[in-house]
């Protein structure tokens, strides 16, 4: 089932300047992809339970335990930072006032 798509129009919407060869190549790739999706959508999935993953999976949780060997020393960590202020990391502002 052929799918028609105007790649030049899509490229203009995306503000892309594509050569004729690029338009042809991307058009062929998009048509192939859309035809593949159409074939998948045409499959009879009646009676197939929806899944989020093709294999049965179970989350394996572990208890969060704080032990002396799992805690970093604050002073040692701060000593490796490029800039600190008291017991905090000093970082450049994320947003600047205009």
C-alpha positions, 0 to 999 in steps of 0.5 A: 500500500503506497503512502504519499508524502510531500518531503519538500513540504515537510522540509520547508516546515522544518526550515531545511534546505535539501537538494533534489537528491536528498528529497528523493532519498528522504522521500524513499526512506519515509515512504518505506517507514510509513509502509512498514508501519501500515503493515504492522497496523494491519495485523490482527491483534484481537486477543493479544494482551497489550504489553510494554515489553516483549518479554516478561519482566519483574522489577528487582528491588533492593532495600536501601541500606546506609552503611559507613562504606557507602557514605562519602566524606563531605570534606573529601568530596568538597575538597575535590570541587572547583569552588565551594562556599561553606559546606556547599558546592558553588556553581555558576547561576543557571539563569541570569538577570537581564 
